[in-house]
Amino acid sequence: MSYNIYVNRKSLDSYIQYLSEQEYRLVKKRIVEVLKPSLKSNASLLDIGCWDGEVTNYYSDKLGVKDIYGVDIFPEIAEKAKNNNVKVGICNFENERLPFDDQQFDIVIANQVFEHLKNIYHLMDEINRVLKTGGILLFSVPNLASLHCRLQVLFGIQPSIIKLFEAHVRVFTPSALKKFLTFGNQFKIKKFTGSGYYPFPPCVSEILSKALPSSSLFMVYVLQKNNTVGVSWKKEIECRGLQSVF
C-alpha cells in the first residue's frame, strides 16, 4: 500500500515538473508571438534578467533582432551570456542604474523578473529611462489570480507562486498590475494576454490562456512608451512615507 502511494506521488511530482517546464517554454513562445507585430527593422533589444543568454538568443532568432543586450545581477552567470554573444551589463536591479544610455532600446523584455524584487519602483524608472519614446516594453509575471492560485487560497493553501522558501517576494493580479504599469501615463497597454493554465496539459493550456488571460498562469503585457516626462515610480512610493525600506 505504501509503495503504491510512493509511486503515485512520484508520478504526480513528475507531472508537475513536466507542466512547469512546458509552461516556461510556452511563455517564451507567447512573448515572440505578441512582439512580432511591433517589430521595427534594425531594432535593439534589452533582456532584463538575461541569465546565461540562452533565452535572449531565442528572442533574437525568432524575432530576427541582431542587436541584443542583456543585464543580470550575477557576474558568473552574465559571463556565460557574454559567451553566448549577448552584450551584457551587470547591476543590482533594486538600487543601481542600468548600465545603458537614455533611450537606447526599441524593445525591453522583463520576463519573470519583478516577482523576485521588493523594490519594483526603481527598475520601472530605469526601464522607462533606457527605452526609446514609442518603444515597446514586454512585461510578464506570474498571476496571483490564476485558476490554480484561486483554488489554493480557497482551501487555505499557500499559493504556489509565492511559496515561503522560494525566490518570489512579490505577487500581482491583472487589475493591480495594470494600474502600476500605466502609472503617470508613462506607458499605454497595446495588448494583454496570458500564457499557461494549470493544471492542464500544453495543448489545452495554450487555448485556455488566450481565451481567459485574467486567470492564466502568467500575465503578458505589451506596452508602448508615451512621450510623458516628470513621473517617477520611485518618487511616488517614497513620498508615501511607508514603514518599509525599498
Secondary structure, 3 states (H helix, E strand, C coil): CHHHHHHHHHHHHHHHHHHHHHHHHHHHHHHHHHHHHHCCCCCEEEEECCCCCHHHHHHHHHHCCCEEEEEECCHHHHHHHHHCCCEEEECCCCCCCCCCCCCCEEEEEEECCHHHCCCHHHHHHHHHHHEEEEEEEEEEEEECCCHHHHHHHHCCCCCHHHCCCCCCCCCECHHHHHHHHCHHHCEEEEEEEEECCCCCCHHHHHHHHHHCHHHCCEEEEEEEECCCCCCCHHHHHHCCCCCCCC
